Amino acid sequence: METRIAQIGIIVEKGGSVEAMNQLLHTYGEYIVGRMGIPYRKRNISVISIIIDAPNDVISALSGKLGMLDHIKSKTLYANV
């Protein structure tokens, strides 16, 4: 099956959904190439970048599930390679 490279940008506004988010990322761990998280203490948020190499439906499923979590915002950027 053909895969795509995508970057999922996540902003965690409050800590209440962090456990659910981490569980989702663990579930999709076989597709995750890398993850970088930066706490921005001045604004009391965390910014996370996920690089994923997966079929389009897997990327969409993960992105959609992340978007349904309270206090978590996410956007996906697809590469053309």
N, C-alpha and C positions, 0 to 999 in steps of 0.2 A: 504494500500500500504506500502511496506517495505521501511524503510528509512535508510540512512547511516549517519555517523558522518564524517565531513570533516573540515579541516582547510584551509582557503584561505588566503594566504599571499599576501599583496598588498604593492607595493612601489609607492608612488606618487612623481614623479620627478619634476613636475611643477603644480601650482595651477589651471591651466585653465580648467581641467576636474573634479575638486572636486565636483562641484554642480551635474554634471551628475552621478558621482559615488555615491554620497549620495542619489540621487533619486533612483538609482538601488537598493541600500541596503534597502531603505525604502520600495520599492515594494516587496522585498523578506523578509521583516522583520518578518513575521510569522514563518519563518524557522530558523532565526538567534538566537542562544543560547547566544552568547556574542560577544563583539567587544572591541578591545583595540587598541588605536592609540598612537603612540609615535612620536613627532616631533624631527627630528635630525637636529638641527639648524646649526651645524658645516658643514654639507653637503647640507643644504637647501632642504631636502626631508622629507617625512613622511612615517613611516612604520606602517601598519595596519594589525591586525590579526583578522579574522572573524571565529567564530566557528559556524557551520551550521549542523542541523539535518533535512535532507530532502531526498526525493526520488532522485535517481541518476540523472535523467533527469533534475531536478530542479537545482541541484548542477552544472551540466555541463552547463546549460543555463546561470546561473549567472556568472560562471567563464568565459565563452565565451564572454559574454557582457562586463564584466570588461576588458578583454583582448583587446577589440576593441577600448577602449577609449585612446585618445592621452595622452602621458606622464604618463601612468599608466601601471605598470607591475604586473602580478599576476600569482601565481602558486597554485595548489590545492593538498593537501595531504589527502588521504583517510585513515580512521581507519579500522581495520579488525574486529571490534566488531559489 
